[in-house]
């Protein structure tokens, strides 16, 4: 069977990229198609036998002037993304799997080629996150024609896959709400880490996240500035400089880590702080795989992966007072690491492969 994988853009590392690598394990010979590819910031992609890029990244040719800017400012190219993905030719494949939170689902395939879309979420800045991304009234006003065009195209694009698969029940509901389609549910797999048998001393709380606005790391910093408890923040992003200025001495930034380094931070933490609303949120499962509980905002994918009072606790509002109460409540509770690890096993690579192959079999 000839298989191809499609992904919105290859220029960073995060939970979605782990999903792509999980599919690569199932289909190691499948090439990857994407709008833009930044090899320097996405070294993980080198495992793919071939990466096909759109005209936005110079196609199959080498780098060209301006490509670095395009890779780091792709959000300005949103109006061109439909054309970028519609320009690919998939006529020689039996199966194409798109992994997308934006335009990759809009590829055009022939009737004999099956297209399964693994939907991370309906395009966030057009639908569920529109108010967040367009808070500025001037930006909202002048972007209306473009947003209207992209919304219309996005709905058309969502009709193209033969099957849509959601990563969480929250995303499943969004697909129904915005696209009017029923979606199957397959939870993404957590990363694989080397775990030491020794029990480390736990003495800090942990955040693992890209440092961008919707992740709400600013909220966590304000809370831990007040509480004075030790906090370690793993990750980089556009807000890194401003967040470091906010943070007091009890808060440590360690940047981007290898999986081995990240594993050591997970193992030594008291709890993961998960203050954002995520489509699924693989880091919450990763923490649990080490027996570490999660203090999470009660929304999105966290509702699928965390058992309240058993593998973590929830707070209801993304406000300082609510998170402070949750941290104080956490310190009064005891958690069973065995129960937490068992819960994480529901999101294993093996279960992901089994469920995904089931869906493929039904569609071929």
C-alpha positions, 0 to 999 in steps of 0.5 A: 500500500502506497501511503503519504503523510501530510502536515500543516508546517514543519518548523517546530516541536510539540505534541502534534509533532509527536503524533506525526512521528507516531504515524511514521512508526506505523508507515516508515516508508511514507513521505511527508508533504507540508507547506513549509519546512525549517530543517534547523528548527525541526531536526526531528523530521529527518526520519522521513524518507522524503519531505515534499514542500509547497511553493511557499518553501521553494518546492522540492528545490533548495532554500531561497531568499526569504524562506527563513522569514516564511518559516518563522512568520507562517501566520501571515501566509494564511490566505495562501495555505489553501493553494499550497495544499491544493497544489500537491499531487497524490495520484500515485498513493492509495492512502493519504493521512493528513494531520492538521489544525489548519489547511492540510485537510484541504488536499485534493485526492482522486476517488481511488485514493483514500484520505483520512484526516487526523484533526487536531482541531478545526482551524483555531483562529477561524473558529473556537479561538477567533475572539482570542486571536482577533482581540484587536478591533482594528485587526478584526475589522480589516481582516474580515474579508480574509477570515470570511474567505478562509472560513468558507474554504475551511468548510469546503476543505473539511468535506474532502477527507473520507474520514475525519478522526478527532484527538479528543472528545472536545475536538470531536464536538468542535468538528460537529459544530463547525464542520457538521461532520461526525468524527471517530475518536483516537487519542494520540500517544504519549512520548516514549521516555527512558525511565530510571528505576530509582526514586528521585527527590521531588521538590518543584512544580513543573510547566512543559509548554511552548511559551506563547500566549494561549498556553497561559504560562503568564498565569502560572508565573503570577501564581508562583510569584505570590506563593513563592514555591519552586517552579521549573518552566520547560520550553521556548517561544515568542513570550520567553523574554517577557515571561522571564521579566515577570518571574521571581527567583523561585522560578527557573527557565530551562529552555528546550530539552531532549527527551532524556533531559525532560524525563528527568525533570518529569520524574523529579517534579511534584506536579505538572501545572497545565493552565491552558485549554488544549485540544488534547495536551500530550504533556499531561499524559507524559507527566502521568506516565511518570506517576506525576499528578497534574493540576489542570484547567478544567477544559479541552483534552484534559477532561479526557486524560485526567481523573479528578482526585485520582490522577490530578485536580482541576481548577475552573477559571483561568484566574490567579485566585482559582489556580492558587486554591488548586495548588493549596488543595493539591498540597493537602492531598496524596496521590497513588503513583501506580494509579496515575501510571495505569491511567497513562497507559490508556494513551500508549503507542500500541493502543494508538496504532491498533485503533488507527489501523482499525479505522484505515481498514474500514475505509480501504 
